[in-house]
Amino acid sequence: MARLINYLFAAALPLVLVAAQRQTLTVAASGGNTSSPLLFGTLYEDIYHSGDGGLYAELIRNRAFQGSSQNGQASLVRTTDFWHPIGNVQLSVEQSSPPLSASLTYDMRVDVPAGTTGQIGFYNDGFWGFHVDSSKRYAASFSIKGNYNGSVTVGFKNTLSGTQLSSTNISVQSVDGTWTSVSPSVFQPTSSSSNSNNTFTFLFDGSLLAGKSIQVNLLSLFKQTYNNRHNGVREDLAASFNGLKSTWVRLPGGNNMQGMSLGNEWHWDFTYGDLKNRPGHLGVWGDYQTNGFGILEMMQWATDSQQRVVLGLFAGLHIGGALVSQANLGGYIDSSMNYLEFLMGDSSTTWGAKRASLGFPTPFKVDHIEIGNEDYLNGGTNSYYAYRFQSFYDRIRATYPSMTLISTIVPPPVAGPNTWVDLHFYYNQDTFVALYDRFDNANRSLPIIVGEYACIYEFSNGSPEIGAQTMGMALAEGIMLLGAERNSDIVKGTAYGAMIKEYNEEPGTVAVIKHTANQILHSTSYYIQQTFSQYKGEETVAVSTQYGDGIGPVYWSATRTGATRYLKLINYYGSGSVVDVVLQGDHLSTAQVITLTAPDCSSTNKLPQLGGESTTIVSSTLTQSNGRFTVAFENPCEVKILIA
């Protein structure tokens, strides 16, 4: 059989269904290569509120007036965005005197008119609302400056019904000229809300503030976190991530790590310790970032989720094209070496002791480091080859000789043992399908990770980007992954290009998980990775077909663990495809078949309130007949995994 070529290339027209010829696949019993345990992983960076307003469990938006989004770009302009007055008060942002800290130098001033009585205050919109769940604990805290001796009533209110969903009184004694930090007050809402149209209110006794002003800062609200970690992550999103069956995560990015310009790269040493000592980051993806989800929180989440970490290091190239000169690169390398000691050093080291003092006595394990990110862009290639990569390489190798170091350019500037390369694939469906045999003849001495991939265009199109992956798009990605698995002696890992994004922001861009304040969408691509990772053997085994090397519309890969074999099959726009499977060697006469399917190739998954998921996963049993298992595809876009 020939590679699938019967495409309709006109934009927006689907692929023609291919009448499949019945074929026989013979799966060897042994003789393959060891599969990489890191084959299916993820990339985390704070893109479109995947951190703030996403995985990071802080619910208040613009909690410390660190910056804002202006015309779709992160900005140092401070605003009262997402805050609104209650009663006849005026809200404004001012430069603090004295500030709450050297890092948080602006606050929100609340001016209360003379003669005021009753409750006054302000409320926050949250990140597109709040999820209110009466079965969960919440913790509210804030800092206040100004003369106030009374209660602050905090709680949720539904904007549709006007219902007060919780009300908790916090006793406050504060004075003029000095900041008072109010410790977290833990409460459970009295009732839940079926929607996210909720606000969070801070109410004061107006008679005690009449004719006066107060200043507030670092107003915080956390919902019960995954594993009850302090300053941790959302339980529901952590559960979704765990369901992906990822084995590794690259963090902290990505373009966001690089920053837009000199000085605005992601600084690891601005992201740990007390929240009031974190100045934040001028993010690349449209908004200012709090850095509340700092490096220690990221590493703790990765540890809790049993992920191995590929640590990204800023290597002197900014997204805007600015380069750190060779003369000035030494300081960045020194900082990176401190960074590595901070994560991996024991308490006898300077930076290891610092980490231990922050409540993390056990060193984290890092055995893969990526030097830079996409250094072939924005004029970075020449300097990467000339001095940037090797400068980092030499210093890291001297201290951590067994560390795997990853180049963002192929070939790597310095070759040798434990040196890998990172490829990024953002293509249309047709190109992803063509990647099935991309690695078959690759250099076996140069290990690869596909550190970012996503099918972003349908069929052969070059636009528009599709934000909701169709089943066909997900299968195209899956075909590339089959090729990676077949060659997992050199393809050490793959990672989807965006692990998580907020649903309402940039809906025309892809992510494997999208979220709102109270709902989660698992894309069609989510279930490709989940099933591929869950049903994977420790060693590749050969598959032969009666049609020689021909492929399409059915694509495959096989692995084994001991005597158990896993044969992955993708039917890609095939009508009536049937595969007879012959397993060589000893095997059971019955097989388990996992089927990932959808009604048609254009099906997409939606939020629960918009119709839910179109994909389904079904397990069934298949009995061998005449020495073969007959696998029949019911739908033209479908995955079947035979386990025997």
C-alpha positions as CSV (number, residue, x, y, z in Angstrom):
1,M,0.0,0.0,0.0
2,A,1.2,3.5,-0.7
3,R,1.3,6.5,1.6
4,L,-2.1,8.2,1.8
5,I,-2.2,10.7,-1.0
6,N,-5.8,11.0,-2.0
7,Y,-6.3,14.4,-0.4
8,L,-8.5,17.3,-1.4
9,F,-6.1,20.2,-1.1
10,A,-8.7,23.0,-1.3
11,A,-8.9,24.9,1.9
12,A,-11.6,23.9,4.4
13,L,-12.4,20.6,2.5
14,P,-11.9,17.4,4.4
15,L,-9.7,14.5,3.4
16,V,-11.3,12.0,1.1
17,L,-12.1,8.7,2.9
18,V,-9.8,6.0,1.7
19,A,-11.2,2.6,0.9
20,A,-8.8,0.4,2.9
21,Q,-7.4,-2.8,1.7
22,R,-7.5,-5.6,4.3
23,Q,-4.0,-6.4,5.4
24,T,-2.1,-8.7,7.7
25,L,0.4,-7.4,10.2
26,T,2.9,-9.8,11.8
27,V,4.3,-8.7,15.2
28,A,7.6,-10.1,16.3
29,A,8.0,-11.6,19.8
30,S,11.4,-9.9,20.5
31,G,14.4,-8.3,19.0
32,G,13.8,-4.6,19.3
33,N,15.4,-1.7,21.1
34,T,14.8,-0.4,24.6
35,S,12.0,2.2,24.7
36,S,12.6,5.5,26.4
37,P,10.8,5.8,29.7
38,L,10.4,9.6,29.0
39,L,8.6,9.1,25.6
40,F,5.4,10.9,26.5
41,G,5.8,14.2,28.5
42,T,4.7,17.8,28.7
43,L,5.9,21.4,28.5
44,Y,4.9,23.8,31.3
45,E,5.1,27.6,30.9
46,D,2.8,30.3,32.0
47,I,1.1,31.0,28.7
48,Y,-2.4,32.5,28.5
49,H,-3.0,32.0,32.2
50,S,-1.9,28.5,32.6
51,G,0.0,29.5,35.7
52,D,-1.6,32.6,37.2
53,G,-5.4,32.0,36.9
54,G,-4.7,28.3,36.0
55,L,-2.6,25.7,37.6
56,Y,-1.5,28.1,40.4
57,A,-4.4,28.0,42.9
58,E,-4.5,31.8,43.7
59,L,-8.0,33.0,42.8
60,I,-7.6,36.7,43.2
61,R,-6.6,38.5,40.0
62,N,-4.3,41.6,40.3
63,R,-3.7,40.8,43.9
64,A,-0.6,43.0,44.4
65,F,-0.8,45.6,41.6
66,Q,2.4,44.5,40.1
67,G,1.5,45.2,36.5
68,S,-1.2,44.8,33.9
69,S,-2.1,43.9,30.4
70,Q,-2.2,46.8,28.0
71,N,-3.4,46.2,24.4
72,G,-2.7,42.6,24.7
73,Q,0.9,43.1,26.1
74,A,2.3,42.7,29.6
75,S,3.0,46.1,31.1
76,L,4.3,47.8,34.2
77,V,1.3,50.1,34.2
78,R,-0.5,49.6,37.6
79,T,-4.3,49.6,37.5
80,T,-7.3,48.7,39.6
81,D,-8.3,46.2,36.9
82,F,-10.6,43.5,38.2
83,W,-11.4,45.5,41.4
84,H,-14.7,47.3,41.9
85,P,-16.0,49.6,44.7
86,I,-18.8,48.7,47.0
87,G,-20.6,51.7,48.4
88,N,-19.6,55.3,47.8
89,V,-15.9,54.7,47.9
90,Q,-13.1,55.5,45.5
91,L,-10.4,53.0,44.4
92,S,-7.1,54.1,43.0
93,V,-3.6,52.7,42.7
94,E,-0.7,54.6,44.3
95,Q,3.0,54.2,44.9
96,S,3.3,53.1,48.5
97,S,5.0,55.0,51.2
98,P,6.2,53.0,52.9
99,P,5.8,50.0,50.6
100,L,4.7,46.6,51.8
101,S,8.1,45.4,50.6
102,A,10.9,46.3,48.2
103,S,9.2,44.0,45.7
104,L,5.6,45.2,46.1
105,T,5.8,49.0,45.9
106,Y,2.2,49.8,44.8
107,D,-1.1,49.4,46.6
108,M,-4.8,50.1,46.2
109,R,-6.0,53.1,48.1
110,V,-9.6,53.2,49.3
111,D,-11.0,56.6,50.0
112,V,-14.2,56.7,52.1
113,P,-16.4,59.9,52.1
114,A,-17.2,61.6,55.4
115,G,-20.6,60.6,56.9
116,T,-20.4,57.1,55.5
117,T,-22.3,54.4,57.4
118,G,-23.1,50.8,56.6
119,Q,-20.9,48.3,54.8
120,I,-18.4,49.6,52.2
121,G,-15.4,48.0,50.5
122,F,-14.6,46.3,47.2
123,Y,-14.8,43.1,45.2
124,N,-12.7,41.1,42.8
125,D,-13.7,39.5,39.5
126,G,-11.3,36.6,39.8
127,F,-9.9,35.0,36.6
128,W,-13.2,34.9,34.7
129,G,-15.1,34.3,37.8
130,F,-14.7,32.0,40.8
131,H,-15.5,28.3,41.4
132,V,-17.5,28.1,44.7
133,D,-17.6,24.7,46.2
134,S,-19.0,24.2,49.7
135,S,-17.1,20.9,50.1
136,K,-13.7,22.6,49.9
137,R,-11.7,24.9,52.2
138,Y,-10.7,28.4,51.2
139,A,-8.2,30.7,52.8
140,A,-8.3,34.5,52.5
141,S,-5.6,36.9,53.6
142,F,-4.5,40.5,52.9
143,S,-2.3,43.3,54.1
144,I,-3.7,46.7,55.2
145,K,-2.3,50.1,56.2
146,G,-4.5,52.7,57.9
147,N,-6.4,53.2,61.1
148,Y,-9.1,50.4,61.3
149,N,-10.2,48.5,64.3
150,G,-13.0,46.2,63.4
151,S,-14.2,43.3,61.3
152,V,-13.6,42.7,57.6
153,T,-16.3,40.4,56.1
154,V,-15.1,38.4,53.2
155,G,-17.2,36.1,51.0
156,F,-18.5,35.0,47.6
157,K,-21.5,36.5,45.9
158,N,-23.2,35.2,42.8
159,T,-23.7,38.0,40.3
160,L,-26.7,36.3,38.5
161,S,-28.9,35.6,41.6
162,G,-27.3,38.1,44.1
163,T,-27.0,35.2,46.5
164,Q,-24.3,35.5,49.2
165,L,-22.6,32.1,49.1
166,S,-20.3,32.6,52.1
167,S,-19.6,35.2,54.8
168,T,-16.6,35.1,57.1
169,N,-15.6,37.8,59.6
170,I,-11.9,38.6,60.1
171,S,-10.9,40.8,63.0
172,V,-8.4,43.5,62.0
173,Q,-6.4,46.0,64.1
174,S,-4.4,48.2,61.8
175,V,-2.8,51.7,62.2
176,D,-1.7,54.6,59.9
177,G,1.7,54.5,58.4
178,T,2.4,50.8,59.1
179,W,1.5,47.6,57.1
180,T,-0.4,44.9,59.0
181,S,-0.5,41.5,57.5
182,V,-3.6,39.6,58.2
183,S,-3.0,35.9,58.4
184,P,-5.1,33.5,56.3
185,S,-8.6,32.9,57.5
186,V,-9.9,29.4,56.5
187,F,-13.5,28.9,55.7
188,Q,-16.0,26.8,53.7
189,P,-18.8,28.4,51.7
190,T,-22.3,27.8,53.0
191,S,-23.4,26.8,49.5
192,S,-22.0,25.9,46.1
193,S,-22.6,27.6,42.8
194,S,-23.4,25.8,39.6
195,N,-21.6,28.5,37.6
196,S,-18.6,30.7,37.8
197,N,-20.5,34.0,37.8
198,N,-19.2,34.9,41.3
199,T,-17.2,37.6,42.9
200,F,-15.2,37.8,46.1
201,T,-16.0,40.7,48.4
202,F,-14.1,42.5,51.2
203,L,-16.5,44.5,53.4
204,F,-15.6,47.1,56.1
205,D,-17.7,49.0,58.6
206,G,-18.1,52.3,56.8
207,S,-18.7,54.3,60.0
208,L,-15.2,53.4,61.3
209,L,-13.6,54.7,58.0
210,A,-15.8,57.7,57.3
211,G,-13.6,60.5,56.0
212,K,-10.5,58.3,56.0
213,S,-8.4,56.2,53.7
214,I,-6.9,52.8,53.9
215,Q,-4.4,51.0,51.7
216,V,-4.5,47.3,50.8
217,N,-2.1,45.0,49.1
218,L,-1.4,41.3,48.5
219,L,-5.1,40.4,48.7
220,S,-5.2,36.6,48.4
221,L,-7.7,33.8,48.2
222,F,-6.7,30.1,47.8
223,K,-8.9,27.2,47.4
224,Q,-7.9,23.8,48.9
225,T,-4.8,22.7,46.9
226,Y,-3.5,19.5,45.4
227,N,-1.9,17.5,48.3
228,N,-2.7,20.4,50.6
229,R,0.5,22.1,49.6
230,H,1.1,25.7,50.8
231,N,0.9,28.1,47.8
232,G,0.1,25.1,45.7
233,V,-1.9,24.1,42.6
234,R,-5.5,23.6,41.7
235,E,-6.8,20.1,42.7
236,D,-8.9,19.7,39.6
237,L,-6.2,20.8,37.1
238,A,-3.6,18.6,38.9
239,A,-5.9,15.6,38.6
240,S,-6.4,16.4,34.9
241,F,-2.6,16.6,34.4
242,N,-2.1,13.3,36.2
243,G,-4.7,11.7,33.9
244,L,-2.5,12.6,31.0
245,K,-0.1,9.9,32.1
246,S,2.9,12.2,31.4
247,T,6.3,10.9,32.6
248,W,8.3,14.2,32.4
249,V,7.8,17.9,32.2
250,R,10.0,20.7,30.8
251,L,9.8,23.8,32.9
252,P,9.7,26.8,33.3
253,G,9.4,27.3,29.5
254,G,9.7,28.2,26.7
255,N,9.4,31.7,25.3
256,N,8.3,33.0,28.7
257,M,11.6,32.0,30.2
258,Q,13.4,34.1,27.6
259,G,11.5,37.3,28.1
260,M,11.0,40.0,25.5
261,S,14.1,42.1,26.2
262,L,17.3,42.3,28.3
263,G,16.5,42.3,32.0
264,N,13.0,40.8,31.4
265,E,14.0,37.2,31.2
266,W,12.5,34.9,33.9
267,H,14.7,35.2,37.0
268,W,14.6,32.0,39.2
269,D,15.8,33.9,42.2
270,F,12.8,36.3,42.1
271,T,10.4,33.4,42.5
272,Y,10.9,31.8,45.9
273,G,10.2,32.8,49.5
274,D,7.5,35.0,50.9
275,L,5.0,36.2,48.3
276,K,5.7,39.8,49.3
277,N,9.3,39.4,48.1
278,R,8.4,38.3,44.6
279,P,8.3,41.2,42.2
280,G,6.8,39.3,39.3
281,H,7.6,39.0,35.7
282,L,6.8,40.9,32.5
283,G,5.3,37.9,30.8
284,V,5.6,37.1,27.1
285,W,2.0,35.9,26.6
286,G,0.1,39.1,27.2
287,D,-0.1,39.7,30.9
288,Y,2.1,40.5,33.9
289,Q,2.8,37.4,36.0
290,T,3.0,37.3,39.8
291,N,5.7,34.6,40.0
292,G,3.6,33.2,42.9
293,F,4.0,29.8,41.2
294,G,7.7,29.9,41.5
295,I,10.5,27.4,41.0
296,L,10.0,25.6,44.3
297,E,6.3,25.3,43.7
298,M,6.9,24.0,40.2
299,M,9.4,21.4,41.4
300,Q,7.1,20.3,44.3
301,W,4.2,19.9,41.9
302,A,6.4,17.9,39.5
303,T,7.5,15.7,42.4
304,D,4.0,15.2,43.6
305,S,2.9,14.2,40.1
306,Q,5.9,11.8,39.7
307,Q,7.4,13.7,36.8
308,R,11.0,13.8,35.9
309,V,12.1,17.3,35.1
310,V,13.8,18.8,32.0
311,L,15.0,22.1,33.4
312,G,15.2,25.0,30.9
313,L,17.9,27.6,31.3
314,F,17.9,31.1,29.8
315,A,20.9,31.1,27.5
316,G,21.2,34.7,26.4
317,L,18.6,35.1,23.7
318,H,15.4,37.1,24.1
319,I,12.3,36.8,22.1
320,G,12.7,40.3,20.8
321,G,16.1,39.4,19.4
322,A,18.3,41.0,22.0
323,L,21.5,39.0,22.7
324,V,23.7,38.8,25.7
325,S,27.3,39.4,24.6
326,Q,30.1,36.9,25.2
327,A,31.7,39.4,27.6
328,N,28.5,39.7,29.7
329,L,27.4,36.0,29.6
330,G,29.5,35.0,32.6
331,G,27.1,36.5,35.1
332,Y,24.2,34.6,33.6
333,I,26.1,31.4,33.8
334,D,27.1,32.1,37.4
335,S,23.4,32.6,38.2
336,S,22.5,29.3,36.5
337,M,25.1,27.4,38.5
338,N,23.6,28.9,41.7
339,Y,20.2,27.9,40.4
340,L,21.3,24.3,39.9
341,E,22.8,24.2,43.4
342,F,19.6,25.7,44.8
343,L,17.6,22.8,43.4
344,M,20.1,19.9,43.7
345,G,22.6,20.8,46.4
346,D,22.4,19.4,49.9
347,S,22.3,21.6,53.0
348,S,26.0,21.8,53.2
349,T,26.1,24.0,50.1
350,T,25.3,27.7,50.2
351,W,22.3,27.5,47.9
352,G,21.2,24.1,49.1
353,A,21.0,25.5,52.6
354,K,18.9,28.3,51.3
355,R,16.4,25.9,49.8
356,A,16.3,23.9,53.0
357,S,15.6,27.0,55.0
358,L,12.5,27.6,52.9
359,G,11.1,24.3,53.9
360,F,12.5,22.0,51.2
361,P,15.2,20.0,52.9
362,T,15.4,17.2,50.3
363,P,17.3,18.1,47.1
364,F,15.3,17.8,43.9
365,K,16.4,15.5,41.2
366,V,17.3,17.1,37.8
367,D,19.1,15.0,35.3
368,H,18.2,16.8,32.0
369,I,18.9,20.5,31.3
370,E,18.0,22.3,28.1
371,I,20.3,25.2,27.3
372,G,18.1,27.9,25.9
373,N,14.9,27.7,23.8
374,E,14.4,27.9,20.1
375,D,17.8,29.6,19.6
376,Y,17.5,29.3,15.9
377,L,15.0,32.2,15.9
378,N,15.5,35.9,16.0
379,G,19.1,35.8,14.8
380,G,20.3,33.5,17.6
381,T,22.0,30.8,15.6
382,N,25.4,32.3,15.1
383,S,26.0,33.2,18.7
384,Y,24.6,29.9,19.9
385,Y,27.2,28.1,17.9
386,A,30.0,30.7,18.6
387,Y,29.8,30.9,22.4
388,R,26.5,30.7,24.1
389,F,25.9,26.9,24.2
390,Q,29.5,25.9,24.9
391,S,29.9,28.5,27.7
392,F,27.0,26.9,29.6
393,Y,28.0,23.4,28.5
394,D,31.5,23.6,29.9
395,R,30.5,25.0,33.3
396,I,27.7,22.5,33.8
397,R,29.7,19.5,32.6
398,A,32.5,20.4,35.0
399,T,30.2,20.2,38.0
400,Y,27.6,17.7,36.8
401,P,29.5,15.4,34.4
402,S,26.6,12.9,34.0
403,M,24.0,15.5,33.3
404,T,22.1,15.2,30.0
405,L,22.4,18.5,28.1
406,I,20.0,19.4,25.4
407,S,20.7,21.7,22.4
408,T,17.9,23.7,20.8
409,I,19.6,23.6,17.5
410,V,20.5,20.6,15.3
411,P,23.3,19.6,15.2
412,P,24.4,20.6,18.7
413,P,27.3,23.0,18.9
414,V,29.1,20.5,21.1
415,A,28.5,16.8,20.4
416,G,29.3,13.9,22.7
417,P,27.8,11.5,25.3
418,N,24.7,12.7,27.0
419,T,24.1,15.5,24.5
420,W,20.6,15.6,22.9
421,V,18.8,17.9,20.6
422,D,15.3,19.4,20.8
423,L,12.9,19.6,17.8
424,H,9.7,21.6,17.7
425,F,6.9,20.7,15.3
426,Y,4.0,23.1,14.7
427,Y,2.4,22.0,11.4
428,N,-0.8,21.0,9.6
429,Q,-2.3,17.5,9.4
430,D,-0.6,16.5,6.2
431,T,2.9,17.4,7.5
432,F,2.3,15.5,10.7
433,V,1.3,12.4,8.8
434,A,4.5,12.7,6.7
435,L,6.5,12.6,10.0
436,Y,5.6,8.9,10.5
437,D,9.0,7.8,9.1
438,R,10.9,11.0,9.9
439,F,13.1,9.2,12.4
440,D,13.6,5.9,10.6
441,N,16.9,6.9,9.1
442,A,18.0,9.4,11.7
443,N,21.5,9.4,13.2
444,R,21.4,6.7,15.9
445,S,24.1,8.5,17.8
446,L,22.2,11.7,18.3
447,P,19.3,11.4,20.8
448,I,16.3,13.6,20.1
449,I,13.3,15.0,22.1
450,V,10.4,16.6,20.3
451,G,10.1,19.2,23.0
452,E,7.1,20.9,21.5
453,Y,4.5,19.6,19.0
454,A,1.0,20.5,18.0
455,C,-1.1,20.2,14.9
456,I,-2.4,23.7,14.5
457,Y,-3.9,23.7,11.0
458,E,-6.3,21.3,9.3
459,F,-5.5,19.2,6.3
460,S,-2.9,20.9,4.1
461,N,-3.8,24.4,5.2
462,G,-1.5,27.1,6.5
463,S,-4.2,29.1,8.2
464,P,-6.3,29.7,10.3
465,E,-5.0,28.2,13.5
466,I,-7.5,25.8,14.9
467,G,-8.1,26.2,18.7
468,A,-10.2,23.1,19.1
469,Q,-8.4,20.1,17.7
470,T,-10.5,17.8,15.6
471,M,-10.2,14.0,15.9
472,G,-8.4,14.0,12.5
473,M,-5.9,16.6,13.8
474,A,-5.3,14.5,16.9
475,L,-4.7,11.4,14.9
476,A,-2.2,13.2,12.7
477,E,-0.3,14.0,15.8
478,G,-0.7,10.4,16.9
479,I,0.9,9.2,13.6
480,M,4.0,11.3,14.4
481,L,4.0,9.8,17.9
482,L,3.9,6.3,16.4
483,G,6.9,7.1,14.4
484,A,8.6,8.4,17.6
485,E,7.7,5.3,19.5
486,R,9.0,3.0,16.7
487,N,12.3,4.9,17.0
488,S,12.4,5.4,20.8
489,D,16.0,4.2,21.0
490,I,16.8,7.7,19.8
491,V,13.6,9.7,20.3
492,K,13.8,10.1,24.0
493,G,10.8,12.2,24.6
494,T,7.9,14.1,23.2
495,A,5.8,17.0,24.7
496,Y,2.7,18.7,23.5
497,G,3.3,22.4,22.7
498,A,0.9,23.8,25.3
499,M,0.0,21.8,28.4
500,I,-2.7,24.1,29.6
501,K,-4.4,27.4,28.7
502,E,-7.4,29.4,30.0
503,Y,-10.4,28.6,27.8
504,N,-11.6,32.2,27.3
505,E,-8.2,33.6,26.3
506,E,-6.9,33.2,22.8
507,P,-9.5,30.5,21.9
508,G,-7.9,30.1,18.5
509,T,-4.8,28.5,19.9
510,V,-4.4,24.9,20.9
511,A,-3.7,23.3,24.3
512,V,-4.0,19.7,25.5
513,I,-6.0,21.0,28.5
514,K,-8.2,24.1,28.6
515,H,-9.9,25.4,31.7
516,T,-12.3,28.0,33.1
517,A,-12.8,28.9,36.8
518,N,-15.0,25.8,37.3
519,Q,-14.7,23.5,34.2
520,I,-12.0,21.6,32.3
521,L,-11.8,20.6,28.7
522,H,-9.7,17.6,27.7
523,S,-8.9,18.0,24.0
524,T,-8.9,15.1,21.5
525,S,-5.1,15.3,21.7
526,Y,-5.3,14.7,25.5
527,Y,-6.7,11.2,24.9
528,I,-4.1,10.4,22.3
529,Q,-1.3,11.0,24.7
530,Q,-3.2,9.4,27.6
531,T,-3.8,6.1,25.8
532,F,-0.4,6.1,24.1
533,S,1.4,6.6,27.4
534,Q,-0.7,4.2,29.4
535,Y,-0.3,1.3,27.0
536,K,3.4,1.3,26.2
537,G,6.0,-1.5,26.5
538,E,9.6,-1.3,27.6
539,E,11.0,-2.5,24.2
540,T,10.1,-2.0,20.6
541,V,9.2,-5.0,18.4
542,A,9.2,-5.2,14.6
543,V,6.0,-5.2,12.6
544,S,5.9,-6.5,9.1
545,T,3.1,-6.2,6.5
546,Q,2.2,-8.2,3.4
547,Y,2.5,-4.8,1.6
548,G,6.2,-4.3,2.4
549,D,6.8,-0.8,3.6
550,G,3.5,0.6,2.5
551,I,1.4,2.6,5.0
552,G,-1.9,4.4,5.1
553,P,-4.7,4.7,6.0
554,V,-3.6,2.4,8.9
555,Y,-0.4,3.3,10.8
556,W,1.1,1.3,13.6
557,S,3.8,0.8,16.3
558,A,4.4,-2.2,18.6
559,T,6.2,-2.5,21.9
560,R,6.4,-5.2,24.6
561,T,7.0,-5.7,28.3
562,G,8.0,-9.3,28.9
563,A,5.6,-11.5,27.0
564,T,2.9,-8.8,26.7
565,R,2.8,-6.9,23.4
566,Y,1.1,-3.6,22.7
567,L,0.2,-2.9,19.1
568,K,-1.1,0.6,18.5
569,L,-3.1,1.1,15.3
570,I,-4.4,4.4,13.9
571,N,-7.1,4.4,11.2
572,Y,-6.7,7.7,9.5
573,Y,-9.7,8.6,7.3
574,G,-10.0,5.0,6.3
575,S,-13.4,3.5,5.4
576,G,-13.9,-0.1,6.5
577,S,-10.3,-0.7,7.5
578,V,-9.6,-4.3,8.7
579,V,-6.3,-5.6,10.1
580,D,-5.4,-9.2,10.7
581,V,-2.8,-9.4,13.4
582,V,-0.4,-12.4,13.8
583,L,1.6,-12.5,17.0
584,Q,4.8,-14.5,16.7
585,G,5.9,-16.6,19.7
586,D,3.9,-17.5,22.8
587,H,0.8,-15.4,23.6
588,L,-2.7,-15.7,25.0
589,S,-5.6,-16.6,22.7
590,T,-7.6,-13.6,23.9
591,A,-6.5,-10.0,23.7
592,Q,-7.7,-6.7,25.2
593,V,-8.5,-4.0,22.7
594,I,-8.6,-0.3,23.8
595,T,-10.6,1.8,21.3
596,L,-10.3,5.6,21.2
597,T,-13.0,6.9,18.9
598,A,-15.2,9.8,18.0
599,P,-18.4,10.1,15.8
600,D,-16.4,11.5,12.8
601,C,-13.0,12.9,11.8
602,S,-14.2,16.5,12.4
603,S,-15.4,15.8,16.0
604,T,-14.1,18.1,18.8
605,N,-14.3,18.0,22.5
606,K,-16.1,20.9,24.3
607,L,-16.6,22.2,27.8
608,P,-19.2,20.2,29.8
609,Q,-21.7,23.1,29.6
610,L,-21.3,23.3,25.8
611,G,-21.9,19.6,25.1
612,G,-18.9,17.8,26.6
613,E,-16.6,15.3,25.0
614,S,-17.2,13.6,21.7
615,T,-14.3,11.1,22.2
616,T,-14.9,7.8,24.0
617,I,-12.5,5.1,25.2
618,V,-13.8,1.6,25.3
619,S,-12.2,-1.7,26.4
620,S,-13.2,-5.0,24.8
621,T,-12.0,-8.5,24.4
622,L,-10.9,-10.1,21.1
623,T,-10.5,-13.9,20.6
624,Q,-7.9,-15.3,18.2
625,S,-9.2,-17.3,15.2
626,N,-7.1,-19.3,12.8
627,G,-3.9,-17.9,14.4
628,R,-4.8,-14.3,14.0
629,F,-6.7,-11.5,15.8
630,T,-9.0,-9.6,13.4
631,V,-9.3,-5.9,14.2
632,A,-12.1,-4.1,12.4
633,F,-12.4,-0.3,12.6
634,E,-15.9,1.1,13.1
635,N,-15.1,4.7,12.4
636,P,-12.9,6.4,9.8
637,C,-10.8,8.2,12.5
638,E,-10.0,5.8,15.3
639,V,-7.3,4.3,17.5
640,K,-7.2,0.7,18.5
641,I,-4.6,-0.8,20.9
642,L,-4.3,-4.5,20.9
643,I,-2.8,-6.0,24.1
644,A,-1.9,-9.6,24.3
